[in-house]
Amino acid sequence: MTTERTSPPLTGTERETLRAFLDFHRETLAVKCEGLSDEELRRAASPPSTLSLLGLVRHMAEVERAWFRRTIDGEDVPLVWSDAGDFQAAYDASRSSRAEAFDAWQAEVAHARRIEAAAPSLELTGRNARTGEAVSLRLVMLHLIHEYARHNGHADLIREAVDGTTGV
């Protein structure tokens, strides 16, 4: 299966544009992982770093959960892979599988999409779980776009190190 990527609109509302760019980057991460075995997805790009494609997927599940469910929706839910609130735990994909990581990530993306769609405006605010500061949905969407874009750059390099694939 080849993941189709959203084409952000050339003209559209701010919300449509933010939503499309966020979906484009979510889909890009999925594309970077396509066609690889669990072992290949767990392979570290550049030892001593343990960063892997599967670790990035797990990390982005945590990021989606933290910003949309915890910050914007105010849910009192722990992180997916750490009861202690350690975001770094997600990077350890040494015993994880594609199914486990992708199921968690896709579930968090689905939650995030529902929360965003139900929000009356980008001005909706939640509270940062660590600082207690007010945070707008706009900021959260921009932060997620930034986070995905940065990690998709890592995914480019990791994928090339795994099997030589570039340009996807």
Number of C-alpha atoms within 10 A of each C-alpha: 6 8 12 11 16 16 11 16 12 7 8 11 10 11 16 13 16 20 19 19 23 23 19 20 22 23 16 21 24 19 18 23 21 14 11 15 12 18 13 17 27 25 22 21 20 12 8 7 8 15 20 25 32 29 24 24 28 28 24 27 24 25 24 24 26 26 24 25 20 20 25 25 21 16 12 11 11 14 19 22 19 13 11 9 13 12 18 13 18 23 20 18 25 16 8 17 16 20 10 11 22 16 15 20 23 16 15 22 20 13 17 21 15 13 15 22 12 9 14 8 13 16 12 15 20 21 17 17 15 7 7 10 12 13 17 19 23 18 14 20 22 16 15 22 21 14 15 25 19 12 19 21 11 17 26 20 18 25 25 14 15 17 10 10 13 12 7 11
